[in-house]
Amino acid sequence: MLADGAYINTGLVVPHRKRPGRALLPGEEEDNAEHRRVRARVEHAFARMKHYKILRDCRQRGSGLHHAVQAIAHMHNLTLAV
């Protein structure tokens, strides 16, 4: 599971960090570039989901958010499959 730099030492995959006096190795730079590409896709999907009115309403009330997110993700995937 990918995460950002705030989740270091949690067992999640986070970007490589520069250490003082040492640049990132070429493989680490490539890993970070791929990490950014994948996370950007996920963040864009979250942003698109927030445009659905049902999700906005659930976020404001706090009830049923989990089910609303699942339903919206399912509908979104259906539209991509067509």
Steps between C-alpha positions, in 0.01 A plus 500: 500500500637837399516798733667839515800597711287551810470122545867405543562183708140382472559214259354696209694579181620860526730703272876487555641800684825683444747469782727789597799515265372220274285520191245234416630205305373467140279203596352696789419794271323263260308344790390844617387596147286184472366558854392853400329377184297234682405727792391775259254261333356401837473860623327602176248218544428623854454854370254382232304302758456813712293656220215255562230669707429188707860493619500870586182454705643199687821687577298779657282267709766237569255209470523236231822633353654156457204365301475816291868481404465135405192571288661796324820306433292217353304739277822668389657165410188406306525818292865424424415145393243609240 
